Amino acid sequence: MQFDKETKPAESPSRSLEHATDLDRPVYGDDAPVECPPHTTESKLITKIDFRVIPFLCIMYLLAFLDRVNIANANVFGLSEELGLSGTLYNNALVVFFVPYVLLEIPSNILLKKFKPHVWLSINMFGFGLVTLLQGFVQNYAGLCTTRFFLGVFETGMFPGAFYLIGMWYRRHEAQRRYSFFFNSTTLAGAFGGLLAAAIGKMGGIRGYSGWRWIFIIEGVLTVVVSVFFFFCLPDFPEDVKWLTDDEKAFVSARLRADQGSSAAERSITVRDVGRIFKDYKVILGGFMYFGLIVPAYGYAYFAPGIFQTYGYNSIQTQLHSVPPWVVAFAFSMTIAFISDKTRHRFGFAIAAICVAITGFAILISVHDNTPLQTFGLYAVASGSYTAMPIIVCWFNMNLGGHHRRSIGSAWQVGFGNIGGIIAVFAFLKKDAPKYIPGYSISISFIILSGLSCLAYAIACWSANKKRDRTAGESVLTQEEKTELGDMSPDYSRAMSSNPDPKILRRCVELAKEALDAGDDPFGSVLVDANGNTIKEDRNRVNTGENGDGKRDGTLHPEFTLARWAQLNLSADERAKASVYTSGEHCPMCAAAHAWVGLGPIFYVSSSAQFSAWLKEFGVERETKVKPLSINEVAPNIPVQGPIPGLDDEVKALHKQNIKRSW
């Protein structure tokens, strides 16, 4: 991608510079560029989606998790004593919830797609709200188990359905913050539930009902009321919503296809589809990653209030002391999510969070007479567990291409993972209080299982990407076949833990500025070996000439120059393992040269489509001598990553300066 000097300013720019954004760029849908509608910008459109999708899903899941774990708060106010739950009967009541919750995850996600999210999710929300309300009137152990069973029936679709829906709205590098914010509705529910229980518990005796009954009644009524409102507010899939215009829908769909490939074949999911999906062992690994974390997560959610009570607090103090760990967990998780999205990295952050949780359990196992240190251990458990889970779920879900694979895969991960809830409720028994050594030990074991599964999944993704790189361009699949295959398509690339070196990208922009200062067009490139070391770098020299003799040579693009140098100075194996970093996507000439000499991956800051949009924004019309094709349209076998955000605003500013100078 290079700037052609034969340009002229248009009489009226299509969009004023003051209202421009570096996100404004066309994306490709069905191989044709789809530009962001002129009445908005991409950043404004994403913000619009955020406000119409994320808050409603967060509130929905906050209420679902609150209704699921408020039994722990109710137990502090005497539920077990009033219903005569001795021995493991309380634990049995907890585990009944997980039977339908595990078994019905996949059917629920299939029905979600059939009935549309706003219908299916709001019906289920009304159902679990009503069951929670009825739980406040149970008179015995059998009644409690019955309500817990039906609570599991209605809650089964909330979590995987919402995660699936988020994945159908956002690109992979945008998803982690949204996933974590949604997931951390659980931490907000834990904090809110403790505060609410502390207040509601004081209502004991009103109309003859105990305080624990009022917890279920009030929270159940709240959920029922909100569910009616949410029938009209919950979002559907991008192609179905009424609050986007047709051109906005086209752009949203195109930007998702550009990031993930075609997202769906709009036909029903069959048993054959399900079987084919489970033949992929990476799907199985995704379940084990989540399964290992559910044990400590539910162990904390169901038993933390009781653990705090063993430290000598009364009922109200116990509820209030259970709040801060949830708040800290929310802040920690959101901070990690922001960094994870910025760096486009998942594996390392998941492992780091897992280590935090292990540290917390290690403290709880080894320290028994130091309440402040034990409390710190509980903080670490909550922060580590509830940070690792959304990273793992996001990583797995965003690596699943297509409606079918994402619908089934997300439901499998959550459904299988929640078997860990059954283990969790029997890991923490009354007879083990107050030290709970078996529960803490079991939790550490399962966290380690999750960490090992993450490592295996990362290796599997790396291996799959390498295989795709070797066989890229060999398949002759139709677009429909690629859609059916989803992330198993040969041209799908999984989000891996490795990322382009930001320092080298920064150097490319510095070279582009050097080119601009020298009187050339602002483009810079760096050739890097297999170990990440710089071999050669260059800048654009189309005006000054390679030897500074002032003769114009339109072929002296840095990418083209590096390709010629590599052909003369590197072996075929060295060229294949080398990467090219560049400030702007290769033009067709440079892409062809790159392919002909056999160089490896390309990482670029700004795309040809962005550059064309910028010229239009600057009010520039240019004679098109060469069609602005993407790299893979010219050389389909080259692994490409870009545009890589973070420096494109600086690149845009350089081009703006170059345009002003040319006037």
C-alpha positions as CSV (number, residue, x, y, z in Angstrom):
1,M,0.0,0.0,0.0
2,Q,1.7,3.2,-1.1
3,F,0.5,6.8,-1.7
4,D,0.3,7.9,-5.3
5,K,1.4,11.4,-5.8
6,E,-1.1,11.9,-8.6
7,T,-3.9,13.1,-6.3
8,K,-6.0,16.2,-6.0
9,P,-8.2,17.5,-3.2
10,A,-11.9,17.1,-3.7
11,E,-14.2,20.1,-3.5
12,S,-15.9,18.9,-0.3
13,P,-14.7,16.1,2.0
14,S,-17.2,13.4,2.7
15,R,-16.7,13.7,6.5
16,S,-15.0,16.4,8.5
17,L,-11.8,15.5,10.1
18,E,-13.1,16.6,13.5
19,H,-15.6,13.8,13.5
20,A,-13.4,11.2,12.1
21,T,-12.1,8.1,13.9
22,D,-9.3,5.8,13.2
23,L,-11.8,3.0,13.3
24,D,-13.6,4.3,10.2
25,R,-12.7,1.9,7.5
26,P,-14.4,-0.4,5.1
27,V,-14.4,-4.1,5.8
28,Y,-15.1,-6.9,3.4
29,G,-18.3,-8.9,3.1
30,D,-18.6,-11.5,0.4
31,D,-15.3,-10.2,-1.1
32,A,-16.8,-6.7,-1.5
33,P,-15.9,-3.7,0.7
34,V,-18.6,-2.7,3.1
35,E,-18.1,0.8,4.5
36,C,-19.4,2.0,7.8
37,P,-22.6,3.9,7.2
38,P,-22.0,7.6,6.6
39,H,-24.4,8.7,9.4
40,T,-22.2,7.1,12.1
41,T,-18.7,5.8,12.8
42,E,-17.5,2.4,13.8
43,S,-16.7,3.4,17.3
44,K,-20.1,5.0,17.8
45,L,-21.7,1.8,16.4
46,I,-19.8,-0.4,18.8
47,T,-20.8,1.9,21.7
48,K,-24.5,1.6,20.5
49,I,-24.2,-2.2,20.5
50,D,-22.5,-2.1,23.9
51,F,-25.5,-0.2,25.5
52,R,-28.1,-2.4,23.8
53,V,-26.5,-5.8,24.5
54,I,-24.2,-5.9,27.5
55,P,-26.2,-4.2,30.3
56,F,-29.3,-6.3,29.8
57,L,-27.3,-9.6,29.7
58,C,-25.4,-8.5,32.8
59,I,-28.6,-7.7,34.8
60,M,-30.1,-11.0,33.6
61,Y,-27.2,-13.1,34.7
62,L,-26.7,-11.1,38.0
63,L,-30.3,-12.1,38.9
64,A,-29.7,-15.7,37.8
65,F,-26.6,-16.1,39.9
66,L,-28.2,-14.3,42.8
67,D,-31.2,-16.6,42.8
68,R,-28.8,-19.6,42.5
69,V,-26.5,-18.8,45.4
70,N,-28.8,-16.9,47.7
71,I,-29.4,-20.2,49.5
72,A,-25.9,-19.7,51.1
73,N,-27.1,-16.4,52.5
74,A,-30.4,-18.0,53.6
75,N,-28.6,-20.8,55.4
76,V,-26.8,-18.2,57.5
77,F,-30.2,-17.0,58.7
78,G,-31.3,-20.5,59.8
79,L,-32.6,-22.4,56.7
80,S,-31.1,-25.7,57.7
81,E,-32.3,-25.4,61.3
82,E,-35.9,-24.6,60.3
83,L,-36.1,-27.3,57.7
84,G,-34.2,-29.9,59.7
85,L,-31.4,-30.4,57.3
86,S,-28.9,-32.5,59.2
87,G,-25.8,-34.3,57.9
88,T,-25.4,-33.8,54.1
89,L,-29.0,-32.9,53.3
90,Y,-28.1,-29.3,52.7
91,N,-25.4,-30.4,50.3
92,N,-27.9,-32.7,48.6
93,A,-30.3,-29.8,48.0
94,L,-27.5,-27.9,46.4
95,V,-26.5,-30.7,44.1
96,V,-30.0,-31.3,42.8
97,F,-29.7,-27.9,41.0
98,F,-26.9,-29.2,38.8
99,V,-28.6,-32.2,37.4
100,P,-30.9,-30.4,34.9
101,Y,-28.4,-27.5,34.6
102,V,-25.8,-29.9,33.2
103,L,-28.0,-32.1,31.0
104,L,-30.1,-29.3,29.4
105,E,-27.3,-26.8,28.3
106,I,-27.0,-28.0,24.7
107,P,-30.8,-28.4,24.1
108,S,-31.3,-24.9,25.6
109,N,-28.8,-23.3,23.2
110,I,-30.4,-25.0,20.2
111,L,-33.8,-23.6,21.4
112,L,-32.3,-20.2,21.9
113,K,-31.5,-20.1,18.2
114,K,-34.9,-21.4,17.2
115,F,-37.0,-19.1,19.3
116,K,-34.7,-16.0,19.3
117,P,-32.8,-14.9,22.4
118,H,-35.3,-12.3,23.7
119,V,-38.1,-14.8,23.8
120,W,-36.2,-17.9,25.1
121,L,-34.1,-16.0,27.7
122,S,-36.9,-13.9,29.1
123,I,-39.2,-17.0,29.5
124,N,-36.5,-18.8,31.4
125,M,-35.8,-15.7,33.5
126,F,-39.5,-15.6,34.4
127,G,-39.3,-19.3,35.3
128,F,-36.4,-19.1,37.6
129,G,-37.7,-16.0,39.3
130,L,-41.0,-17.7,40.0
131,V,-39.2,-20.8,41.4
132,T,-37.1,-18.6,43.6
133,L,-40.2,-16.9,44.9
134,L,-41.8,-20.3,45.7
135,Q,-38.6,-21.5,47.4
136,G,-39.5,-19.0,50.2
137,F,-42.6,-21.0,51.0
138,V,-41.1,-24.6,51.2
139,Q,-41.8,-26.5,54.4
140,N,-39.5,-29.5,54.2
141,Y,-36.4,-31.0,52.6
142,A,-38.5,-32.5,49.7
143,G,-39.9,-29.1,48.8
144,L,-36.5,-27.5,48.9
145,C,-35.1,-30.2,46.5
146,T,-38.0,-29.8,44.1
147,T,-37.6,-26.0,43.8
148,R,-33.8,-26.4,43.4
149,F,-34.4,-28.9,40.6
150,F,-36.7,-26.6,38.7
151,L,-34.3,-23.7,39.4
152,G,-31.7,-25.7,37.5
153,V,-34.2,-26.3,34.6
154,F,-34.9,-22.7,34.0
155,E,-31.3,-21.3,34.6
156,T,-29.7,-23.8,32.3
157,G,-29.7,-21.5,29.3
158,M,-28.7,-18.2,30.9
159,F,-24.9,-18.5,31.0
160,P,-24.1,-20.3,27.7
161,G,-26.8,-18.5,25.9
162,A,-25.5,-15.1,26.8
163,F,-21.9,-16.1,26.1
164,Y,-23.0,-17.4,22.7
165,L,-24.9,-14.2,22.0
166,I,-21.9,-12.0,22.9
167,G,-19.7,-14.0,20.6
168,M,-22.1,-13.2,17.7
169,W,-21.8,-9.5,18.2
170,Y,-18.1,-8.8,18.7
171,R,-14.8,-9.5,17.1
172,R,-12.3,-11.6,19.0
173,H,-10.0,-8.9,20.2
174,E,-13.0,-6.9,21.4
175,A,-14.7,-9.7,23.3
176,Q,-12.7,-10.2,26.5
177,R,-13.8,-7.0,28.3
178,R,-17.4,-7.7,27.3
179,Y,-17.2,-11.4,28.4
180,S,-15.5,-10.4,31.7
181,F,-18.0,-7.6,32.4
182,F,-20.8,-10.0,31.8
183,F,-19.3,-12.9,33.7
184,N,-18.5,-10.6,36.6
185,S,-22.2,-10.1,37.1
186,T,-21.5,-13.1,39.4
187,T,-19.1,-11.1,41.6
188,L,-21.6,-8.2,41.6
189,A,-24.3,-10.6,42.5
190,G,-22.2,-12.0,45.3
191,A,-21.6,-8.5,46.7
192,F,-25.2,-7.4,46.1
193,G,-26.5,-10.6,47.6
194,G,-24.6,-10.2,50.8
195,L,-25.7,-6.6,51.3
196,L,-29.3,-7.4,50.4
197,A,-29.3,-10.5,52.7
198,A,-28.0,-8.4,55.5
199,A,-30.9,-6.0,55.1
200,I,-33.6,-8.5,54.3
201,G,-32.6,-10.8,57.2
202,K,-33.8,-8.2,59.6
203,M,-37.3,-8.7,58.3
204,G,-37.6,-12.0,60.2
205,G,-40.9,-12.3,61.9
206,I,-42.9,-10.1,59.5
207,R,-46.1,-11.9,58.5
208,G,-44.7,-14.8,60.4
209,Y,-42.0,-15.6,57.9
210,S,-38.3,-16.1,58.9
211,G,-35.7,-13.8,57.5
212,W,-34.3,-16.5,55.1
213,R,-37.7,-16.9,53.5
214,W,-37.9,-13.2,52.8
215,I,-34.6,-13.4,51.0
216,F,-36.1,-15.9,48.5
217,I,-39.5,-14.1,48.2
218,I,-38.1,-10.6,47.6
219,E,-35.4,-11.6,45.2
220,G,-37.8,-13.9,43.3
221,V,-40.4,-11.1,42.9
222,L,-37.6,-8.8,41.6
223,T,-36.6,-11.3,39.0
224,V,-40.2,-11.9,37.8
225,V,-40.8,-8.2,37.3
226,V,-37.6,-7.6,35.5
227,S,-38.2,-10.6,33.2
228,V,-41.4,-9.1,31.8
229,F,-39.6,-5.9,31.0
230,F,-36.7,-7.8,29.4
231,F,-39.0,-9.6,27.0
232,F,-39.0,-6.3,25.1
233,C,-35.4,-5.3,25.8
234,L,-33.1,-8.3,25.4
235,P,-31.1,-8.3,22.2
236,D,-31.3,-10.9,19.4
237,F,-28.7,-11.7,16.8
238,P,-27.3,-8.8,14.6
239,E,-29.4,-9.8,11.6
240,D,-32.6,-9.8,13.6
241,V,-32.6,-6.7,15.8
242,K,-34.8,-3.7,14.9
243,W,-32.6,-1.0,16.4
244,L,-30.0,-1.3,13.6
245,T,-30.6,0.0,10.1
246,D,-30.0,-2.3,7.2
247,D,-26.7,-0.8,6.3
248,E,-25.6,-1.0,9.9
249,K,-26.5,-4.7,10.0
250,A,-24.5,-5.2,6.8
251,F,-21.5,-3.5,8.3
252,V,-21.7,-5.4,11.6
253,S,-22.0,-8.7,9.8
254,A,-19.1,-7.8,7.4
255,R,-16.7,-6.8,10.3
256,L,-17.5,-10.1,12.0
257,R,-16.8,-12.1,8.8
258,A,-13.5,-10.3,8.4
259,D,-12.5,-11.3,11.9
260,Q,-13.9,-14.8,12.2
261,G,-15.0,-15.9,8.7
262,S,-18.6,-16.5,7.7
263,S,-20.5,-16.9,10.9
264,A,-23.4,-19.1,10.1
265,A,-25.4,-21.2,7.8
266,E,-29.0,-20.4,8.6
267,R,-30.3,-23.9,8.9
268,S,-31.3,-26.0,11.8
269,I,-28.7,-27.9,13.9
270,T,-28.9,-31.6,13.4
271,V,-27.6,-34.6,15.4
272,R,-25.0,-35.1,12.7
273,D,-23.8,-31.5,13.4
274,V,-23.4,-32.2,17.1
275,G,-21.5,-35.5,16.4
276,R,-19.1,-33.8,14.0
277,I,-18.4,-31.0,16.5
278,F,-17.5,-33.4,19.2
279,K,-15.0,-35.2,17.0
280,D,-12.7,-32.2,17.5
281,Y,-10.7,-32.9,20.6
282,K,-10.1,-29.2,21.2
283,V,-13.8,-28.9,22.1
284,I,-13.4,-31.6,24.7
285,L,-10.4,-29.7,26.1
286,G,-12.5,-26.5,26.4
287,G,-14.9,-28.4,28.7
288,F,-12.1,-29.5,31.0
289,M,-10.6,-26.0,31.2
290,Y,-13.8,-24.7,32.6
291,F,-14.6,-27.9,34.6
292,G,-11.5,-27.5,36.7
293,L,-12.4,-24.0,37.8
294,I,-16.0,-24.6,38.6
295,V,-15.1,-26.6,41.7
296,P,-13.3,-23.8,43.5
297,A,-15.7,-21.1,42.1
298,Y,-18.9,-22.8,43.4
299,G,-17.1,-23.9,46.5
300,Y,-16.5,-20.2,47.3
301,A,-19.9,-19.0,46.2
302,Y,-21.8,-21.6,48.3
303,F,-19.6,-21.8,51.3
304,A,-17.8,-18.5,51.8
305,P,-20.5,-17.1,54.0
306,G,-20.3,-20.1,56.2
307,I,-16.5,-19.9,56.3
308,F,-16.7,-16.3,57.4
309,Q,-19.2,-17.3,60.1
310,T,-16.6,-19.8,61.5
311,Y,-14.4,-16.7,62.2
312,G,-16.7,-15.7,65.0
313,Y,-19.0,-13.2,63.2
314,N,-22.8,-13.1,63.8
315,S,-25.3,-13.4,60.9
316,I,-25.3,-9.8,59.9
317,Q,-21.6,-9.4,60.2
318,T,-21.1,-12.6,58.2
319,Q,-23.2,-11.2,55.3
320,L,-21.3,-7.9,55.3
321,H,-17.8,-9.5,55.5
322,S,-18.8,-11.6,52.4
323,V,-19.2,-8.5,50.3
324,P,-15.6,-7.0,49.9
325,P,-14.0,-10.2,48.3
326,W,-16.6,-10.0,45.5
327,V,-15.9,-6.3,44.9
328,V,-12.1,-6.9,44.7
329,A,-12.6,-9.9,42.4
330,F,-14.7,-7.7,40.1
331,A,-12.0,-5.0,39.9
332,F,-9.2,-7.5,39.4
333,S,-11.0,-9.4,36.7
334,M,-11.9,-6.2,34.7
335,T,-8.4,-4.9,34.9
336,I,-7.0,-8.2,33.6
337,A,-9.7,-8.3,30.9
338,F,-8.7,-4.8,29.7
339,I,-5.0,-5.8,29.5
340,S,-5.9,-9.1,27.8
341,D,-7.9,-7.3,25.1
342,K,-5.2,-4.7,24.6
343,T,-2.5,-7.4,24.2
344,R,-4.7,-9.9,22.4
345,H,-3.4,-12.5,24.7
346,R,-5.4,-15.1,26.7
347,F,-3.3,-18.1,27.8
348,G,-0.8,-16.2,30.0
349,F,-3.5,-14.3,31.8
350,A,-5.6,-17.4,32.5
351,I,-2.5,-19.2,34.0
352,A,-1.6,-16.1,36.1
353,A,-5.2,-15.9,37.5
354,I,-5.1,-19.7,38.2
355,C,-1.9,-19.2,40.2
356,V,-3.5,-16.4,42.3
357,A,-6.4,-18.8,43.2
358,I,-3.9,-21.6,44.0
359,T,-2.0,-19.2,46.3
360,G,-5.3,-18.4,48.1
361,F,-6.1,-22.0,48.7
362,A,-2.5,-22.8,49.8
363,I,-2.9,-20.1,52.5
364,L,-6.3,-21.5,53.7
365,I,-4.8,-25.0,53.9
366,S,-1.8,-24.0,55.9
367,V,-3.0,-21.1,58.1
368,H,-5.7,-21.7,60.7
369,D,-5.3,-19.3,63.5
370,N,-4.7,-16.0,61.7
371,T,-8.1,-14.5,60.6
372,P,-6.6,-11.6,58.6
373,L,-4.4,-13.9,56.6
374,Q,-7.2,-16.4,56.1
375,T,-9.4,-13.6,54.9
376,F,-6.6,-12.6,52.4
377,G,-6.7,-16.2,51.2
378,L,-10.4,-15.9,50.5
379,Y,-9.9,-12.7,48.6
380,A,-7.2,-14.5,46.4
381,V,-9.5,-17.4,45.8
382,A,-12.4,-15.2,44.6
383,S,-10.1,-12.9,42.5
384,G,-8.2,-15.8,40.8
385,S,-11.1,-18.1,40.1
386,Y,-13.5,-15.4,38.9
387,T,-10.8,-13.9,36.7
388,A,-9.6,-17.1,35.1
389,M,-13.1,-18.3,34.2
390,P,-14.2,-15.5,31.8
391,I,-10.8,-15.5,30.1
392,I,-11.1,-19.3,29.5
393,V,-14.7,-19.1,28.3
394,C,-13.9,-16.1,26.0
395,W,-10.8,-17.8,24.6
396,F,-12.7,-21.0,23.8
397,N,-15.9,-19.4,22.5
398,M,-14.1,-16.9,20.2
399,N,-12.1,-19.7,18.7
400,L,-15.3,-21.4,17.6
401,G,-16.4,-20.3,14.2
402,G,-20.0,-20.4,13.0
403,H,-23.4,-20.4,14.7
404,H,-23.4,-24.2,15.0
405,R,-20.0,-24.8,16.5
406,R,-20.3,-21.8,18.8
407,S,-23.8,-22.8,20.0
408,I,-23.0,-26.4,20.7
409,G,-19.4,-25.7,21.9
410,S,-20.4,-23.0,24.4
411,A,-23.2,-25.1,25.8
412,W,-20.9,-28.1,26.1
413,Q,-18.2,-26.2,27.9
414,V,-20.6,-24.7,30.4
415,G,-22.7,-27.9,30.8
416,F,-19.8,-30.2,31.3
417,G,-18.0,-27.7,33.4
418,N,-20.9,-27.4,35.8
419,I,-20.5,-31.0,36.7
420,G,-17.8,-29.5,38.9
421,G,-20.6,-27.9,40.9
422,I,-21.7,-31.3,42.1
423,I,-18.1,-32.0,43.3
424,A,-17.9,-28.6,44.9
425,V,-21.1,-29.0,47.1
426,F,-19.7,-32.3,48.6
427,A,-16.2,-31.0,49.0
428,F,-17.2,-28.7,51.8
429,L,-19.0,-30.7,54.5
430,K,-20.1,-29.5,58.0
431,K,-17.9,-32.2,59.7
432,D,-14.8,-30.6,58.1
433,A,-15.5,-27.1,59.5
434,P,-13.8,-24.9,60.4
435,K,-10.6,-25.9,58.6
436,Y,-12.2,-27.5,55.5
437,I,-8.9,-29.2,54.5
438,P,-10.5,-31.7,52.2
439,G,-12.5,-28.9,50.4
440,Y,-9.4,-26.7,49.9
441,S,-7.3,-29.7,48.7
442,I,-9.9,-30.8,46.2
443,S,-10.2,-27.3,44.9
444,I,-6.4,-27.0,44.3
445,S,-6.4,-30.3,42.5
446,F,-9.1,-29.2,40.1
447,I,-7.5,-25.8,39.5
448,I,-4.3,-27.6,38.5
449,L,-6.4,-29.7,36.1
450,S,-7.7,-26.5,34.6
451,G,-4.2,-25.1,34.1
452,L,-3.0,-28.3,32.4
453,S,-6.0,-28.3,30.2
454,C,-5.3,-24.7,29.2
455,L,-1.7,-25.7,28.3
456,A,-2.9,-28.6,26.2
457,Y,-5.5,-26.3,24.5
458,A,-2.9,-23.7,23.7
459,I,-0.6,-26.3,22.2
460,A,-3.5,-27.7,20.2
461,C,-4.3,-24.2,18.8
462,W,-0.7,-23.6,18.0
463,S,-0.5,-26.9,16.2
464,A,-3.7,-26.2,14.2
465,N,-2.5,-22.8,13.2
466,K,0.8,-24.2,12.0
467,K,-1.0,-26.9,10.0
468,R,-3.2,-24.2,8.4
469,D,-0.2,-22.1,7.5
470,R,1.4,-25.1,5.7
471,T,-1.7,-26.0,3.8
472,A,-3.1,-22.5,3.1
473,G,-4.4,-22.1,-0.4
474,E,-4.5,-25.9,-1.1
475,S,-8.2,-26.3,-0.4
476,V,-10.8,-25.4,-3.0
477,L,-13.8,-25.1,-0.6
478,T,-16.8,-23.0,-1.5
479,Q,-17.9,-20.2,0.8
480,E,-20.8,-22.4,1.9
481,E,-18.5,-25.2,2.8
482,K,-16.3,-22.9,4.8
483,T,-19.3,-21.6,6.6
484,E,-20.4,-25.2,7.5
485,L,-16.9,-26.0,8.8
486,G,-16.6,-22.8,10.9
487,D,-13.3,-22.7,12.8
488,M,-12.4,-26.1,11.2
489,S,-12.1,-24.3,7.8
490,P,-8.6,-24.2,6.4
491,D,-8.6,-20.3,6.4
492,Y,-9.7,-19.9,10.0
493,S,-7.0,-18.9,12.5
494,R,-7.4,-19.4,16.3
495,A,-6.5,-16.7,18.7
496,M,-3.2,-17.8,20.2
497,S,-1.1,-16.7,23.1
498,S,1.6,-15.2,20.8
499,N,1.3,-11.8,19.3
500,P,3.3,-9.5,17.0
501,D,6.0,-7.6,18.7
502,P,4.7,-4.0,19.4
503,K,8.3,-2.6,19.5
504,I,8.8,-3.7,15.9
505,L,5.5,-2.3,14.9
506,R,6.6,1.0,16.6
507,R,9.8,0.9,14.6
508,C,7.9,0.6,11.4
509,V,6.0,3.8,12.2
510,E,9.3,5.5,13.1
511,L,10.6,4.5,9.7
512,A,7.5,5.8,8.0
513,K,8.1,9.2,9.7
514,E,11.7,9.1,8.6
515,A,10.4,8.6,5.0
516,L,8.0,11.5,5.4
517,D,10.8,13.8,6.7
518,A,13.0,12.8,3.8
519,G,10.3,13.8,1.2
520,D,9.0,10.3,0.6
521,D,5.6,8.6,1.3
522,P,5.2,7.5,5.0
523,F,5.8,3.8,4.9
524,G,8.3,1.7,6.8
525,S,9.0,-2.0,7.1
526,V,11.2,-4.4,9.1
527,L,12.3,-7.9,8.2
528,V,12.5,-10.2,11.2
529,D,14.0,-13.7,11.6
530,A,12.4,-16.7,13.3
531,N,13.7,-15.7,16.7
532,G,12.2,-12.2,16.5
533,N,15.5,-10.5,15.6
534,T,15.6,-7.7,13.1
535,I,17.5,-8.7,9.9
536,K,16.9,-5.7,7.7
537,E,14.7,-2.6,7.7
538,D,13.8,0.0,5.1
539,R,11.5,2.9,4.4
540,N,9.8,4.3,1.3
541,R,12.1,5.9,-1.2
542,V,9.8,6.5,-4.2
543,N,10.8,10.2,-4.5
544,T,14.4,10.5,-3.3
545,G,15.7,7.3,-4.9
546,E,17.6,4.6,-3.2
547,N,20.9,6.5,-3.5
548,G,19.4,9.9,-2.8
549,D,19.9,11.0,-6.4
550,G,16.5,12.5,-6.6
551,K,15.2,10.3,-9.3
552,R,11.7,9.0,-8.8
553,D,11.3,5.2,-8.8
554,G,7.8,4.0,-8.1
555,T,8.9,0.5,-7.2
556,L,11.0,1.5,-4.2
557,H,8.4,0.5,-1.6
558,P,10.1,-0.9,1.6
559,E,8.3,-4.2,1.4
560,F,9.4,-4.7,-2.2
561,T,13.0,-3.7,-1.4
562,L,13.1,-6.1,1.6
563,A,11.7,-9.0,-0.6
564,R,14.5,-8.4,-3.2
565,W,17.1,-8.2,-0.5
566,A,15.8,-11.5,1.1
567,Q,15.9,-13.3,-2.2
568,L,19.6,-12.4,-2.6
569,N,20.8,-12.8,1.0
570,L,18.7,-15.5,2.7
571,S,18.2,-19.2,2.1
572,A,14.7,-20.5,1.2
573,D,14.3,-21.9,4.7
574,E,15.4,-18.6,6.3
575,R,12.9,-16.7,4.1
576,A,10.1,-19.0,5.0
577,K,10.7,-18.5,8.7
578,A,11.1,-14.8,8.4
579,S,8.3,-12.2,9.1
580,V,7.7,-8.8,7.7
581,Y,6.3,-6.0,9.9
582,T,5.1,-2.9,8.1
583,S,3.3,0.3,8.8
584,G,0.8,-0.2,6.0
585,E,-0.6,-3.3,4.2
586,H,1.4,-4.4,1.2
587,C,0.2,-3.2,-2.2
588,P,-0.4,-5.8,-4.9
589,M,3.2,-5.4,-6.2
590,C,4.7,-5.9,-2.8
591,A,2.4,-8.8,-1.9
592,A,3.3,-10.6,-5.1
593,A,7.0,-10.1,-4.5
594,H,6.7,-11.3,-0.9
595,A,5.0,-14.5,-2.1
596,W,7.3,-15.1,-5.0
597,V,10.4,-15.0,-2.8
598,G,8.8,-17.2,-0.2
599,L,8.7,-15.0,2.9
600,G,6.6,-15.9,6.0
601,P,3.9,-14.0,7.9
602,I,3.0,-10.3,7.5
603,F,2.0,-8.0,10.4
604,Y,0.8,-4.6,9.5
605,V,-0.6,-1.5,11.3
606,S,-3.0,-0.1,8.8
607,S,-4.8,-1.7,5.9
608,S,-5.3,-0.7,2.3
609,A,-9.0,-0.3,3.0
610,Q,-8.2,2.2,5.9
611,F,-5.8,4.1,3.6
612,S,-8.5,4.4,0.9
613,A,-11.0,5.6,3.6
614,W,-8.5,8.2,4.9
615,L,-7.9,9.6,1.4
616,K,-11.6,10.0,1.0
617,E,-11.9,11.7,4.5
618,F,-9.0,14.0,3.6
619,G,-11.0,15.1,0.5
620,V,-8.6,13.5,-1.9
621,E,-9.5,11.9,-5.2
622,R,-6.8,9.9,-7.0
623,E,-6.5,8.1,-10.2
624,T,-6.6,4.4,-9.5
625,K,-3.7,2.8,-11.4
626,V,-3.7,-0.4,-9.3
627,K,-6.7,-1.9,-7.6
628,P,-6.3,-1.8,-3.8
629,L,-6.5,-5.5,-3.2
630,S,-5.9,-7.1,0.2
631,I,-2.7,-9.2,0.6
632,N,-4.6,-12.5,0.6
633,E,-6.5,-11.6,-2.6
634,V,-3.1,-11.4,-4.3
635,A,-1.2,-14.1,-2.3
636,P,-3.7,-16.4,-0.5
637,N,-1.1,-18.6,1.1
638,I,0.6,-15.9,3.3
639,P,-0.4,-15.8,7.0
640,V,-1.5,-12.2,7.6
641,Q,-2.4,-10.3,10.8
642,G,-3.7,-6.7,10.6
643,P,-4.8,-4.1,10.9
644,I,-3.3,-4.2,14.4
645,P,-4.7,-1.4,16.5
646,G,-2.7,0.9,18.7
647,L,-0.6,2.8,16.1
648,D,-3.0,3.4,13.3
649,D,-3.9,6.9,14.5
650,E,-0.2,7.9,14.2
651,V,0.0,6.4,10.7
652,K,-3.1,8.3,9.8
653,A,-1.5,11.5,11.0
654,L,1.6,10.9,8.9
655,H,-0.6,10.5,5.8
656,K,-2.5,13.6,6.6
657,Q,0.8,15.5,6.7
658,N,1.9,14.0,3.4
659,I,-1.4,15.0,1.8
660,K,-1.1,18.6,3.1
661,R,2.5,18.8,1.7
662,S,1.4,17.5,-1.7
663,W,-1.2,20.3,-1.9
